[in-house]
Amino acid sequence: MKLFFLAALLAGVALAYGADIHGTLALDYNGVRALAAQILTGMKS
């Protein structure tokens, strides 16, 4: 289940990257990285 969620998150990142390469990608990428870090922390605990 967690792997499925992570795969869905990565798919979302890929869609966001394809949709807007030069615009708000940096902000979106940082936000996703922060979210992924929270998810990974939750998985470990």
C-alpha positions in Angstrom: 0.0 0.0 0.0 2.8 2.4 0.9 4.6 1.5 -2.3 1.5 2.2 -4.3 1.2 5.6 -2.7 4.9 6.4 -3.4 4.4 5.3 -7.0 1.4 7.6 -7.3 3.4 10.5 -5.8 6.2 9.9 -8.4 3.6 9.8 -11.2 2.3 13.2 -9.9 5.8 14.6 -10.0 6.3 13.3 -13.6 3.0 14.9 -14.7 3.8 18.2 -13.0 7.3 18.2 -14.7 5.7 17.5 -18.1 3.0 20.2 -17.6 5.3 23.1 -16.6 9.0 22.7 -17.1 10.0 26.4 -16.7 7.4 27.9 -14.4 6.7 26.8 -10.8 8.6 23.5 -11.2 11.2 24.5 -8.6 8.6 25.4 -6.0 6.6 22.2 -6.7 9.7 20.1 -6.6 10.7 21.5 -3.2 7.2 21.0 -1.9 7.1 17.4 -3.1 10.5 16.7 -1.6 9.3 18.0 1.8 6.2 15.8 1.5 8.2 12.8 0.5 10.5 13.3 3.5 7.5 13.4 5.8 6.1 10.2 4.2 9.5 8.4 4.6 9.8 9.5 8.2 6.3 8.2 8.8 7.2 4.9 7.2 10.3 4.5 9.4 8.5 5.2 12.7 
